[in-house]
């Protein structure tokens, strides 16, 4: 009955964590709040909140509702429960209760929040996919808001790489928002989890998202901002992350790109600079090791990542015949040494043949570079964006 009454308190829209804490401190237990005389409740609650409590107490049966919640596979944890996420206990005003589908993030594993613009650019998509994929392969948990754009892209890439991801919703965990991310919603439920401080059935209202954002940062050891405008909801999450003492990294962008205004401003203010997925992941693992006294457990599909890497963090392994096995998009590609060298010079931004040739040894003449680029295009590893101009292929 006590757990059901805690659920009942946490499911009321007008009662925040501080109000619930005040009621529990005064009455001692949630069941005592449920059975308290109206005159005593008036001492602690304003009229609007009192009205909701009295109406809810009259019309709802906490035990019955809590039983139905469990039948639907929806978990609920109060702050006092031993399974309650430890990371959330460490943030200011930790939520009184958490609803979830699937499972919760594991405490002994490194967690990173990947956040950014909904209307992202191809550059942002490319970075978010690469980051999510690298974290997933290393077994790092990816936390985000399941929003369209950067959030969903990073989470989807982590899952495709065999990792786990957790979506924090601004609605009840039984609702998929946005609707176009239904496939991602189902995959998160299966391969990770969906969490919310809002009771099942709560719609996705604008006022729900700032509180949601503090849970995203609260569940993470570090936050990476891929793209953000000057005035962006993403920056609210950054402010909350800084208040919580989290590491914040930012992907730099061109000064002429409005989607990078917020990111570049954060860099000016001293945020960490994100340069490559592999370098970032290695730095985070070292920080996690120092903080906890142990290395993060690698439970991704690929386990520990080994072997040489190119400057963009792509794993490379040389075979005895000189060919190169390249780990890309969670697949293994066998390239000749020449193709691998030229592929390593490609970037998201288009480069001319002469620019690509400049990063190679003298034995790579313009004709050889051109032929190799054509083969990379055929294999969908490169794309020609204009005559003589090439960039890495993105799906």
Secondary structure, 3 states (H helix, E strand, C coil): CHHHHHHHHHCCCCCCHHHHHHHHHHHCCHHHHHHCCHHHHCCCCCHHHHHHHHHHHHHCCHHHHHHHHHHCCCEEEECCCCCCCHHHHCCCCCCCEEEEEECCCCCCCCEEEEECCCCCCHHHHHHHHHHHHHHHHCCCEEEECCCCCHHHHHHHHHHHCCCCEEEECCCCCCCCCCHHHHHHHHHHHHHCEEEECCCCCCCCCCCHHHHHHHHHHHCCCEEEECCCCCCCHHHHHHHHHHHCCCEEEEECCCCCCHHHHHHHHHHHCCCEEECCHHHHHHHHHHHHHHHHCCCCCCCCCCCCCCCEECCCCCEEEECCCCCEEEEECCEEEEECHHHHHHHHHCCCCCEEHHHHHHCCCCCCCHHHHHHHHHHHHHCCCEEEEECCEEEECCC
